[in-house]
Amino acid sequence: MNYSPAFLEIDANAIRHNLQYFKSKLQGKTKVLAVIKAFGYGSDAIEIAKIIQNDIDYFAVAYCNEGVHLKKAGIKTPIIVLHPQKENLAAIIDYNLEPSIYNISILKNMLRLAEEQKLTDYPIHIKFNTGLNRLGFSRDQIENIFSLLKDNKSIKVVSLFSHLVASEDMNERDFSLLQISKFENIAVTFERIFGFLPDMHMTNTSGILNYPKAHFDMVRLGIGLFGLANDSKQSKYLKNVLTLKSVISQINQIEIGESVSYNRALIADHQMKTATIAIGHADGINRKLGKGKGFVSINNKRATIVGNVCMDMIMVDVTNIDCKEGDEVIVFDSQETIEELAKISETISYELITAISQRVERKIIN
Ligand SMILES: *Cc1c(COP(=O)(O)O)cnc(C)c1O
């Protein structure tokens, strides 16, 4: 039994198509890591993993439990945990997950556990900060890392990585190029000190498209899998993956002077017909879409959201739309609509799709 009549359709063929599109941008040997953190960008991480596991080299998630969830579902592809906490390192080892090591404390704790458990060559990934100032070591910490890793057989550094600050913004091209050269420089230093160079990776979706020279040995594909590329010129080569739907629960006739929804946000100045839709802010409909700003689609016509968005419902203006209770309502079914709703919500596609709450049922099609 479902929690609500709203559901999110996930198009498996569109995901496969999008993955192939990004692969077509790569040199033959470049590996692909699919980032499926935050429930697979608000979709369904396990289902997405099953669809693409044989066509990629790595998965990444943000936190340990996201990786545990995938392992418990039987996913065999290696999984990087991008943002582990030291409290989770034991579980990371138990579940054969591969931690990103981003500071000295995480590194020391990981080494201690690996030695205690007498592991050999346990794979770890080292994160470098080249400008985002979020997670990662700086170049001048390499000597420090070296002294900790020297002669240590319990772990093995399998990749070095960094993250671009503004890969989608061509006005910041110079900064991105500076980050790329900083990363290359870190790799040169690493190789000189350690005597080997593991896989290097730096690009997310927009980085893959805009900075081919930064593909190195592997790319990290996230939102692009869902057909969203932060660039409408690129999105048109991609297929839309996510469709959010619900139904009309009730139609109301509104007389002049009557109001609709909480706090009387709409007072009718003409006779109106409204439809109450079974989806609200608890399902991920941003409240900024209320009061005439956002819209849904009913029988191929746009219906504006009127009044305030409620927790479980929205009311839309269907004065000029032929519709009845039980009819299907489409919140979005294209990249353009996702981008448009994100813009009206004063946010980005990433937040719009990851906000779709777990109350909304997921359905895989194709
Ligand atoms: C989320 C994330 C990505 C994926 O970014 P997209 O823009 O969604 O492709 C890649 N790398 C890191 C470190 C991330 O946190």
The ligand as an SDF file (V2000), in Angstrom:
LIG
                    3D

 15 15  0  0  0  0  0  0  0  0999 V2000
   28.0630   15.1300   -5.8460 C   0  0  0  0  0  0  0  0  0  0  0  0
   29.4470   15.0120   -6.3320 C   0  0  0  0  0  0  0  0  0  0  0  0
   29.7210   14.7480   -7.6950 C   0  0  0  0  0  0  0  0  0  0  0  0
   28.6540   14.6970   -8.7580 C   0  0  0  0  0  0  0  0  0  0  0  0
   28.3580   16.0000   -9.1970 O   0  0  0  0  0  0  0  0  0  0  0  0
   27.3080   16.2700  -10.3700 P   0  0  0  0  0  0  0  0  0  0  0  0
   27.4070   17.7300  -10.6030 O   0  0  0  0  0  0  0  0  0  0  0  0
   25.9840   15.8480   -9.8680 O   0  0  0  0  0  0  0  0  0  0  0  0
   27.7540   15.4510  -11.5430 O   0  0  0  0  0  0  0  0  0  0  0  0
   31.0410   14.5290   -8.0470 C   0  0  0  0  0  0  0  0  0  0  0  0
   32.0390   14.6050   -7.1380 N   0  0  0  0  0  0  0  0  0  0  0  0
   31.8180   14.8840   -5.8440 C   0  0  0  0  0  0  0  0  0  0  0  0
   32.9580   14.9660   -4.9000 C   0  0  0  0  0  0  0  0  0  0  0  0
   30.5180   15.1150   -5.3970 C   0  0  0  0  0  0  0  0  0  0  0  0
   30.2980   15.4190   -4.1110 O   0  0  0  0  0  0  0  0  0  0  0  0
  1  2  1  0
  2  3  1  0
  2 14  2  0
  3  4  1  0
  3 10  2  0
  4  5  1  0
  5  6  1  0
  6  7  2  0
  6  8  1  0
  6  9  1  0
 10 11  1  0
 11 12  2  0
 12 13  1  0
 12 14  1  0
 14 15  1  0
M  END
$$$$
